[in-house]
Amino acid sequence: MKISTRGRYALRLMLDLALNDKDQYITIKSISERQEISGKYLEQIISVLSRAGYVKSVRGAQGGYKLAKPAGEYTVGMILRLIEGNLAPVACMEDAPNQCTRCEQCATLSVWQKIDNAVSDVVDNITLADLVEEQKAKL
């Protein structure tokens, strides 16, 4: 499985908002400059995050974006699934229960389930707050 640029940038955008959360709204332009990501691309991503209620926005001269909830309430998995969709390693794992006609006799299904469980275990147990602490330690 590969996380797309869009997914990686969404995570960086949310981390930037968490790092710079001083109870004020942050402009896309400032995030774009800090993250070295196109403002137009970030606008596309932030609209998805905003529609999902992950960020709040205010228009105008003092406008911008900020997290809708504390950083500890967002997991990496929540953000990636919103942007990427299902993180299943193979198509047959996307439906629950599994709709594949071969699932009862498929020896490889257990491999895909283990990979899916391992990925979920990682992304669902790392919060934005964890990433904030990790980023601060690197500065």
RAVEN-V545476 format. One record per helix or strand of 3 or more residues. SS is the DSSP state (helix for helix, strand for strand). FROM is the first residue (numbers start at 1). TO is the last residue. If there is no record, write none. Layout:
ss=SS from=FROM to=TO
ss=SS from=FROM to=TO
This chain:
ss=helix from=5 to=19
ss=helix from=28 to=35
ss=helix from=39 to=51
ss=strand from=55 to=58
ss=strand from=64 to=67
ss=helix from=71 to=73
ss=helix from=76 to=84
ss=helix from=91 to=93
ss=helix from=109 to=123
ss=helix from=128 to=138
